[in-house]
């Protein structure tokens, strides 16, 4: 193995040179801006957690997907694969002292040891938004609204994305109405969860064979998933009190989203069940309209998770949105911004005699909040102008011997090429650059 190969970047991980980091930070800035606009506050936690935290939430099968090991203190630990368990652990220690509802968000880096595929790497950043301590569907609508507005802030519209929403409790009530025994419900959920991944063919047979559903009941369920609406479910099962109650909750949820101006982004879809067993009510996934990518975002209500880690029983709803799929969608839609280096000014010393003065001017401008650079060693004026252009300088400040003797400097607008003279004292005082 060559020396270069031995230090290659690990598969499934990314480097972030300036242009890639600019793309990432643009996404982060939109996520933070929208979160704060909705009154959410940011939190974070350690990237390394106890392995038991994830086993409690997802079972032993999760271990094979993690970067897990025994640390030097003989503790079984794992790099965090998701943020919600950390949120539950943090709140288990302090939720009783916090006013409700708790509105928190985070943008952690997460790790999973999985096979790489389009839209999925072994690390990614994820926008997590959660409301804890509110059981009403208003919290469910608020969380989805945040996610949709975060995507709108990046230029995506209703023609680009859709939030497919459902309710696990409603689906459970429909199964009960069809006399499907509770022990068979997980098998039904598994069949439904696989429909979008090429599992529609033979789904009826699987519902009959694996879940024990009657053929007529299986056909009705699949028909509702493929062509169903809230009104159709109501017409078929609305006489059942539990179904009627869940339909009322779904109607209130959709009504809130419509009032928030997001109705065109939302589609009722009983085929959304979310594979994670801890979801307890309304769930959703956001997709690109063309379905060329995996889900951009997924979430829902998880009212029992805090109890699993020793916290108080609190209702909760939230989502996770990864940066990898989102970045691909922005690329497909032509919404990535061209990267351009940019600084406010580049200070040019016409000769070595002006070098220290260039440093003094740069320091004075930096102290007043300007982004300023200069050559680190002596170069020709022509070379320094090229360096200024490469750095994306808005203005070039030229310190020439004769002008300096007169207490003046030249300021060139790098966009228009126009030049003017500015008093050195004014420049040091923070005047004269903004107009250059």
Helices and strands as residue ranges (DSSP letters): H 3-6, H 18-37, E 41-42, E 48-50, H 51-58, G 60-65, E 68-70, E 76-79, H 84-94, G 95-97, E 102-111, E 123-132, H 137-152, E 161-167, H 168-177, H 182-193, G 195-197, H 203-209, H 215-227, H 230-237, H 241-259, G 263-265, E 266-268, E 282-288, E 297-301, H 305-308, E 316-322, H 323-332, E 343-349, G 352-354, H 355-367, E 372-374, H 381-390, E 393-399, H 401-405, E 408-413, E 419-423, H 424-428
